[in-house]
């Protein structure tokens, strides 16, 4: 079991002072902003089309699940009369 950890050395991480932590957060958000500027955002028409696909898909799936529930309920009431 100890063979799995061969070559792994635990090195203590030096504690950072508060100003370096704040600088780290600033750097992180700056890099996030840079990456977001590289993104290709959808056009308004693409966004509307994608939203419609999702809405229609959800409605179809909900109708299918509702239909299956209704059919199974009728079958169970036939098999197990109350």
C-alpha positions, 0 to 999 in steps of 0.5 A: 500500500505504501508503494503507491506514494513512492516519490511523493514529498510533502513540502510545507507551504509558507504562509502568505501575509494578507497583502499577498493574498489580496494581490492573488485575488486581484491577479485571479480576477484580472486573468478571468477578465482577460479570458472572458475577452477571448470568448466568442459570445453568441449573437442575439439570434443564436441565443434566441434559437438556443433558448427556444431549443431548450424550452421546446426540449424541456416541454416535450420531455415534461409531456413525455414524463407526464404521459408515462406517469398517467399510463402507469397510474392507470395500469396500477389502478387496474392491477391493484383496485382500491 
